[in-house]
Amino acid sequence: MKKTFAVLTALVLMQFGFASAQEVEFAENTDGVYYPIQLSLYPTVQMVPYDGDFAGLRLNIIGVNRDVSGVDIGLINQTDDTFRGVGIGVVNLCPGDTHGMSVGFINHVNGDLYGFQGIPLLSWWNAVNVVHGHCAGAQGGLFNNANSLSGMQGGLVNIAYDAKGVMLGLYNYTENFYGLQIGLVNIAYEDMTGMQVGLYNGVRNADGFQFGLINQCQNLDGLQIGLINIAAQKETMPTTVFVNWKF
């Protein structure tokens, strides 16, 4: 059953990748050249030059192209500008933007991600995912990092400096957060609107609900339930046991 599911999922991912290849818009100086297949041993030993655009099926040991759209399979897959489709490899690198899925142990995007990073068929505990721009979608792995997030992070360590959505992990850190954090340690350094559930929940300005062993904030507009609850700027009873509130 698991093998059948894995095969069906792989077919769906490949179909998505090939569909992306049909919609690609090349850079002007490529004259819209379309290459149905790319074979690469190394950036200087490959069918399509490393500074050219490519759409279709790319099979790599180490492969590099400028714009890539389609299905990308290899050990190290690199797209220097924009990637659209499904990338499956040990390492997936994109200095530009990624639209689609990066399935690998190391997934790194310098620009924005619209899609997914991780290894969905194994678990969410085996990949390192980094987006230096905005992540609109999901990251699943040992370590997930995005400058800003609209979606979900699931893993051991999740970091998104400006986040809207769900963060599920052992350690979740953000500066401004809107949504749900679930973990052993949840930290929103500045503002949190929503809910934190964990052993330790910390935020400067809490607008919502904290549930945990220790709940801490400076300014509270909501409810805290835990063994120790701290709302430092609250005028009366800033520290309580079991429950604390201010509306």
C-alpha beads as a LAMMPS data file, in Angstrom:
LAMMPS data file: protein, C-alpha beads

247 atoms
246 bonds

1 atom types
1 bond types

-500.0 500.0 xlo xhi
-500.0 500.0 ylo yhi
-500.0 500.0 zlo zhi

Masses

1 110.0

Atoms # bond

1 1 1 0.000 0.000 0.000
2 1 1 2.820 2.413 0.895
3 1 1 4.655 1.587 -2.338
4 1 1 1.490 2.181 -4.361
5 1 1 0.947 5.506 -2.619
6 1 1 4.555 6.509 -3.248
7 1 1 4.308 5.645 -6.953
8 1 1 1.017 7.515 -7.378
9 1 1 2.413 10.538 -5.558
10 1 1 5.530 10.534 -7.748
11 1 1 3.357 10.387 -10.878
12 1 1 1.256 13.305 -9.654
13 1 1 4.389 15.352 -8.907
14 1 1 5.830 14.617 -12.349
15 1 1 2.540 15.549 -14.014
16 1 1 2.553 18.840 -12.109
17 1 1 6.122 19.483 -13.183
18 1 1 5.444 18.798 -16.858
19 1 1 2.368 21.028 -16.712
20 1 1 4.583 23.812 -15.387
21 1 1 6.967 23.256 -18.288
22 1 1 4.188 23.945 -20.771
23 1 1 3.520 27.372 -19.211
24 1 1 7.098 28.628 -19.074
25 1 1 8.044 32.064 -20.392
26 1 1 11.711 32.223 -21.370
27 1 1 14.038 35.164 -21.134
28 1 1 14.032 37.242 -24.328
29 1 1 17.533 36.278 -25.422
30 1 1 16.670 32.560 -25.563
31 1 1 14.183 33.122 -28.432
32 1 1 11.755 30.819 -26.612
33 1 1 13.944 27.742 -27.125
34 1 1 12.368 24.633 -25.614
35 1 1 14.505 21.643 -24.670
36 1 1 12.479 18.521 -23.853
37 1 1 15.282 16.784 -21.959
38 1 1 18.464 17.802 -20.184
39 1 1 21.270 15.451 -19.121
40 1 1 23.992 16.822 -16.884
41 1 1 27.108 15.394 -15.265
42 1 1 28.509 18.801 -14.271
43 1 1 27.625 22.412 -15.204
44 1 1 30.244 22.404 -17.988
45 1 1 29.326 18.874 -19.132
46 1 1 25.632 18.979 -19.961
47 1 1 23.391 19.067 -23.041
48 1 1 21.872 22.509 -22.474
49 1 1 24.460 25.177 -21.519
50 1 1 24.396 26.189 -17.867
51 1 1 23.538 29.806 -18.787
52 1 1 20.550 28.735 -20.906
53 1 1 16.860 28.275 -20.083
54 1 1 15.282 24.847 -19.952
55 1 1 11.811 23.297 -19.852
56 1 1 11.035 19.606 -19.631
57 1 1 12.785 16.745 -17.827
58 1 1 16.200 17.481 -16.334
59 1 1 18.357 14.586 -15.075
60 1 1 21.465 15.635 -13.170
61 1 1 24.457 14.560 -11.211
62 1 1 25.156 18.279 -10.781
63 1 1 22.978 20.429 -13.023
64 1 1 22.766 24.198 -13.450
65 1 1 20.542 26.277 -15.738
66 1 1 19.190 29.807 -15.672
67 1 1 15.385 29.355 -15.815
68 1 1 14.037 25.838 -15.313
69 1 1 10.463 24.645 -15.677
70 1 1 9.352 21.036 -15.410
71 1 1 10.683 18.011 -13.534
72 1 1 14.166 18.218 -12.022
73 1 1 15.768 14.985 -10.764
74 1 1 19.350 14.628 -9.560
75 1 1 21.891 14.784 -6.775
76 1 1 22.381 18.561 -6.919
77 1 1 19.792 20.601 -8.819
78 1 1 20.463 24.315 -9.250
79 1 1 18.394 26.969 -10.988
80 1 1 20.079 30.370 -11.147
81 1 1 16.940 32.429 -11.749
82 1 1 13.374 31.057 -11.539
83 1 1 12.296 27.452 -11.000
84 1 1 8.792 26.245 -11.823
85 1 1 7.787 22.657 -11.250
86 1 1 8.980 19.768 -9.099
87 1 1 12.592 19.338 -8.006
88 1 1 13.632 15.984 -6.534
89 1 1 17.208 15.623 -5.334
90 1 1 19.578 15.460 -2.423
91 1 1 20.162 19.212 -2.763
92 1 1 17.851 21.719 -4.487
93 1 1 19.244 25.246 -4.906
94 1 1 17.567 28.316 -6.381
95 1 1 19.127 31.796 -6.094
96 1 1 15.889 33.202 -7.528
97 1 1 12.235 32.279 -6.907
98 1 1 10.673 28.824 -6.760
99 1 1 7.108 28.055 -7.835
100 1 1 6.285 24.446 -7.017
101 1 1 7.889 21.742 -4.890
102 1 1 11.449 21.109 -3.739
103 1 1 11.758 17.558 -2.435
104 1 1 15.187 16.909 -0.937
105 1 1 17.366 16.829 2.145
106 1 1 18.655 20.384 1.579
107 1 1 16.338 22.893 -0.086
108 1 1 17.540 26.485 -0.388
109 1 1 15.818 29.437 -2.060
110 1 1 17.358 32.917 -2.063
111 1 1 14.176 34.562 -3.311
112 1 1 10.539 33.632 -2.647
113 1 1 8.922 30.202 -2.430
114 1 1 5.388 29.507 -3.598
115 1 1 4.842 25.863 -2.778
116 1 1 6.527 23.235 -0.604
117 1 1 9.968 22.278 0.697
118 1 1 10.739 18.965 2.392
119 1 1 10.313 15.208 1.919
120 1 1 6.581 14.454 2.250
121 1 1 6.780 10.679 1.702
122 1 1 9.202 9.970 4.567
123 1 1 8.476 12.370 7.395
124 1 1 8.824 16.016 8.283
125 1 1 11.967 15.397 10.302
126 1 1 14.701 14.885 7.729
127 1 1 15.257 18.030 5.658
128 1 1 16.850 21.475 5.975
129 1 1 14.704 24.125 4.308
130 1 1 15.695 27.782 3.901
131 1 1 13.874 30.647 2.158
132 1 1 15.564 34.038 2.342
133 1 1 12.467 35.802 1.002
134 1 1 8.779 35.042 1.494
135 1 1 7.429 31.514 1.881
136 1 1 3.828 31.150 0.715
137 1 1 3.126 27.491 1.334
138 1 1 4.740 24.909 3.607
139 1 1 8.121 23.788 4.901
140 1 1 8.681 20.428 6.574
141 1 1 12.022 19.342 8.004
142 1 1 14.574 19.252 10.794
143 1 1 15.211 22.976 10.332
144 1 1 12.863 25.395 8.596
145 1 1 13.716 29.041 8.092
146 1 1 11.937 31.799 6.179
147 1 1 12.241 35.545 6.331
148 1 1 8.452 35.755 6.185
149 1 1 5.777 33.055 6.122
150 1 1 2.204 32.710 4.947
151 1 1 1.368 29.075 5.510
152 1 1 2.848 26.318 7.649
153 1 1 6.142 25.125 9.099
154 1 1 6.464 21.661 10.612
155 1 1 9.701 20.314 12.088
156 1 1 12.112 20.334 14.996
157 1 1 13.133 23.997 14.638
158 1 1 10.963 26.567 12.876
159 1 1 12.001 30.186 12.344
160 1 1 10.062 32.847 10.460
161 1 1 10.579 36.470 11.399
162 1 1 7.169 37.619 10.185
163 1 1 4.678 34.759 10.126
164 1 1 0.998 34.144 9.461
165 1 1 -0.263 30.596 9.748
166 1 1 0.797 27.530 11.734
167 1 1 4.157 26.673 13.293
168 1 1 4.413 23.102 14.606
169 1 1 7.699 21.957 16.145
170 1 1 9.878 21.564 19.217
171 1 1 11.145 25.161 18.943
172 1 1 9.206 27.891 17.164
173 1 1 10.544 31.419 16.862
174 1 1 9.112 34.484 15.187
175 1 1 9.158 38.213 15.781
176 1 1 5.612 39.006 14.664
177 1 1 3.088 36.193 14.525
178 1 1 -0.555 35.743 13.549
179 1 1 -1.944 32.239 13.922
180 1 1 -1.137 29.083 15.905
181 1 1 2.144 27.938 17.466
182 1 1 2.424 24.432 18.930
183 1 1 5.726 23.256 20.398
184 1 1 7.839 22.746 23.479
185 1 1 9.103 26.335 23.230
186 1 1 7.168 29.050 21.395
187 1 1 8.577 32.551 21.130
188 1 1 7.127 35.583 19.394
189 1 1 9.628 38.323 20.181
190 1 1 7.328 41.263 19.461
191 1 1 3.618 40.661 18.765
192 1 1 1.423 37.569 18.779
193 1 1 -2.191 37.476 17.657
194 1 1 -3.655 34.017 18.010
195 1 1 -2.648 31.034 20.159
196 1 1 0.482 29.499 21.658
197 1 1 0.460 25.950 23.058
198 1 1 3.651 24.588 24.659
199 1 1 5.744 24.085 27.765
200 1 1 7.060 27.655 27.503
201 1 1 5.275 30.429 25.630
202 1 1 6.876 33.839 25.458
203 1 1 5.877 37.067 23.694
204 1 1 6.139 40.793 24.278
205 1 1 2.552 41.681 23.311
206 1 1 -0.007 38.873 23.489
207 1 1 -3.401 39.278 21.868
208 1 1 -5.079 35.918 22.242
209 1 1 -4.469 32.722 24.203
210 1 1 -1.436 31.088 25.818
211 1 1 -1.648 27.528 27.163
212 1 1 1.404 25.911 28.722
213 1 1 3.518 25.207 31.772
214 1 1 4.972 28.729 31.762
215 1 1 3.313 31.606 29.913
216 1 1 5.066 34.954 29.771
217 1 1 4.331 38.308 28.141
218 1 1 4.708 42.016 28.789
219 1 1 1.261 43.134 27.668
220 1 1 -1.731 40.810 27.717
221 1 1 -5.033 41.165 25.921
222 1 1 -6.485 37.719 26.342
223 1 1 -6.099 34.597 28.472
224 1 1 -3.218 32.590 29.953
225 1 1 -3.664 29.068 31.352
226 1 1 -0.667 27.340 32.935
227 1 1 1.272 26.598 36.081
228 1 1 2.950 30.029 35.998
229 1 1 1.429 32.946 34.096
230 1 1 3.210 36.285 33.786
231 1 1 1.838 39.495 32.293
232 1 1 4.508 41.927 33.463
233 1 1 2.723 45.192 32.627
234 1 1 -0.569 44.176 34.192
235 1 1 -1.380 46.540 37.070
236 1 1 -2.916 43.960 39.407
237 1 1 -1.697 40.397 39.862
238 1 1 0.807 40.347 37.011
239 1 1 1.979 36.864 38.049
240 1 1 -0.518 34.130 38.837
241 1 1 -0.834 30.371 38.968
242 1 1 -3.215 28.356 36.791
243 1 1 -4.969 31.250 35.070
244 1 1 -4.429 34.908 34.195
245 1 1 -6.418 37.249 31.994
246 1 1 -6.867 40.815 30.869
247 1 1 -9.429 42.055 28.353

Bonds

1 1 1 2
2 1 2 3
3 1 3 4
4 1 4 5
5 1 5 6
6 1 6 7
7 1 7 8
8 1 8 9
9 1 9 10
10 1 10 11
11 1 11 12
12 1 12 13
13 1 13 14
14 1 14 15
15 1 15 16
16 1 16 17
17 1 17 18
18 1 18 19
19 1 19 20
20 1 20 21
21 1 21 22
22 1 22 23
23 1 23 24
24 1 24 25
25 1 25 26
26 1 26 27
27 1 27 28
28 1 28 29
29 1 29 30
30 1 30 31
31 1 31 32
32 1 32 33
33 1 33 34
34 1 34 35
35 1 35 36
36 1 36 37
37 1 37 38
38 1 38 39
39 1 39 40
40 1 40 41
41 1 41 42
42 1 42 43
43 1 43 44
44 1 44 45
45 1 45 46
46 1 46 47
47 1 47 48
48 1 48 49
49 1 49 50
50 1 50 51
51 1 51 52
52 1 52 53
53 1 53 54
54 1 54 55
55 1 55 56
56 1 56 57
57 1 57 58
58 1 58 59
59 1 59 60
60 1 60 61
61 1 61 62
62 1 62 63
63 1 63 64
64 1 64 65
65 1 65 66
66 1 66 67
67 1 67 68
68 1 68 69
69 1 69 70
70 1 70 71
71 1 71 72
72 1 72 73
73 1 73 74
74 1 74 75
75 1 75 76
76 1 76 77
77 1 77 78
78 1 78 79
79 1 79 80
80 1 80 81
81 1 81 82
82 1 82 83
83 1 83 84
84 1 84 85
85 1 85 86
86 1 86 87
87 1 87 88
88 1 88 89
89 1 89 90
90 1 90 91
91 1 91 92
92 1 92 93
93 1 93 94
94 1 94 95
95 1 95 96
96 1 96 97
97 1 97 98
98 1 98 99
99 1 99 100
100 1 100 101
101 1 101 102
102 1 102 103
103 1 103 104
104 1 104 105
105 1 105 106
106 1 106 107
107 1 107 108
108 1 108 109
109 1 109 110
110 1 110 111
111 1 111 112
112 1 112 113
113 1 113 114
114 1 114 115
115 1 115 116
116 1 116 117
117 1 117 118
118 1 118 119
119 1 119 120
120 1 120 121
121 1 121 122
122 1 122 123
123 1 123 124
124 1 124 125
125 1 125 126
126 1 126 127
127 1 127 128
128 1 128 129
129 1 129 130
130 1 130 131
131 1 131 132
132 1 132 133
133 1 133 134
134 1 134 135
135 1 135 136
136 1 136 137
137 1 137 138
138 1 138 139
139 1 139 140
140 1 140 141
141 1 141 142
142 1 142 143
143 1 143 144
144 1 144 145
145 1 145 146
146 1 146 147
147 1 147 148
148 1 148 149
149 1 149 150
150 1 150 151
151 1 151 152
152 1 152 153
153 1 153 154
154 1 154 155
155 1 155 156
156 1 156 157
157 1 157 158
158 1 158 159
159 1 159 160
160 1 160 161
161 1 161 162
162 1 162 163
163 1 163 164
164 1 164 165
165 1 165 166
166 1 166 167
167 1 167 168
168 1 168 169
169 1 169 170
170 1 170 171
171 1 171 172
172 1 172 173
173 1 173 174
174 1 174 175
175 1 175 176
176 1 176 177
177 1 177 178
178 1 178 179
179 1 179 180
180 1 180 181
181 1 181 182
182 1 182 183
183 1 183 184
184 1 184 185
185 1 185 186
186 1 186 187
187 1 187 188
188 1 188 189
189 1 189 190
190 1 190 191
191 1 191 192
192 1 192 193
193 1 193 194
194 1 194 195
195 1 195 196
196 1 196 197
197 1 197 198
198 1 198 199
199 1 199 200
200 1 200 201
201 1 201 202
202 1 202 203
203 1 203 204
204 1 204 205
205 1 205 206
206 1 206 207
207 1 207 208
208 1 208 209
209 1 209 210
210 1 210 211
211 1 211 212
212 1 212 213
213 1 213 214
214 1 214 215
215 1 215 216
216 1 216 217
217 1 217 218
218 1 218 219
219 1 219 220
220 1 220 221
221 1 221 222
222 1 222 223
223 1 223 224
224 1 224 225
225 1 225 226
226 1 226 227
227 1 227 228
228 1 228 229
229 1 229 230
230 1 230 231
231 1 231 232
232 1 232 233
233 1 233 234
234 1 234 235
235 1 235 236
236 1 236 237
237 1 237 238
238 1 238 239
239 1 239 240
240 1 240 241
241 1 241 242
242 1 242 243
243 1 243 244
244 1 244 245
245 1 245 246
246 1 246 247
